[in-house]
Amino acid sequence: MAHLGMIAGAGELPENIAQRAYAEGIPLPTVALSTHVAAQLTPYCPTLVHYGPGQLTKIIRTFQRHRVQQVVMVGKVEKPF
């Protein structure tokens, strides 16, 4: 089975996915794109980090460190102006 990771934006879907993975004992390395999302997902994601959407190198390295082979990106990405 391929190792799956999640890039999580705002909304209910990232939390629903994290809850389901946690309940089924599936490890889900997660990158939260805001502090609010990170706080929301902390109870369900033991391997959670927070980076901004523009920090692509850090995001990639995080997933490489956890041997993630596939990534799903869910939720809204908000950009402050």
C-alpha positions in Angstrom: 0.0 0.0 0.0 1.3 3.4 -0.9 2.0 5.9 1.9 -0.5 8.8 1.7 0.0 12.3 2.9 -2.4 15.3 3.1 -2.0 19.0 2.5 -4.9 20.5 4.4 -6.6 23.8 3.8 -9.6 25.2 5.6 -13.0 23.6 5.8 -14.7 20.4 7.1 -13.3 17.9 4.6 -9.7 17.9 5.9 -10.9 17.3 9.4 -13.3 14.5 8.3 -10.4 12.8 6.4 -8.1 13.1 9.4 -10.7 11.8 11.8 -11.4 8.8 9.6 -7.7 7.9 9.1 -7.1 8.3 12.9 -10.1 6.0 13.7 -8.9 3.4 11.3 -5.3 3.5 12.5 -4.0 4.8 9.2 -1.0 7.1 9.5 -1.6 10.3 7.6 1.4 12.8 7.6 -0.3 16.2 7.2 0.8 19.7 6.3 -1.6 22.3 7.5 -1.6 25.5 5.5 -2.7 27.8 8.4 -2.5 27.8 12.2 -6.3 27.5 12.5 -6.2 24.3 10.4 -3.2 23.0 12.4 -5.1 23.5 15.7 -8.2 21.8 14.2 -6.3 18.7 13.1 -3.8 18.3 16.0 -6.0 15.7 17.8 -6.1 13.4 14.7 -2.7 13.9 13.1 0.4 12.9 15.2 2.6 13.8 12.2 1.4 17.3 11.6 3.4 20.4 10.6 2.3 23.9 9.6 3.8 25.6 6.5 2.5 28.3 4.2 1.4 27.4 0.7 4.6 29.0 -0.7 6.9 26.8 1.3 7.0 24.0 -1.2 10.5 22.8 -0.5 9.7 22.3 3.2 6.4 20.5 2.3 8.2 18.2 -0.1 10.9 17.4 2.5 8.4 16.7 5.1 6.6 14.1 2.9 10.0 12.6 1.9 11.0 12.2 5.5 7.8 10.2 6.1 8.1 8.2 2.9 4.9 9.6 1.5 4.3 8.4 -2.1 1.0 10.0 -2.8 -0.5 13.3 -1.6 -4.0 14.6 -1.5 -4.7 18.3 -1.2 -8.1 19.2 0.3 -9.7 22.3 1.7 -9.7 26.0 0.9 -6.4 27.8 0.6 -6.8 31.4 1.6 -4.3 34.0 0.5 -4.3 37.3 2.5 -3.9 40.4 0.4 
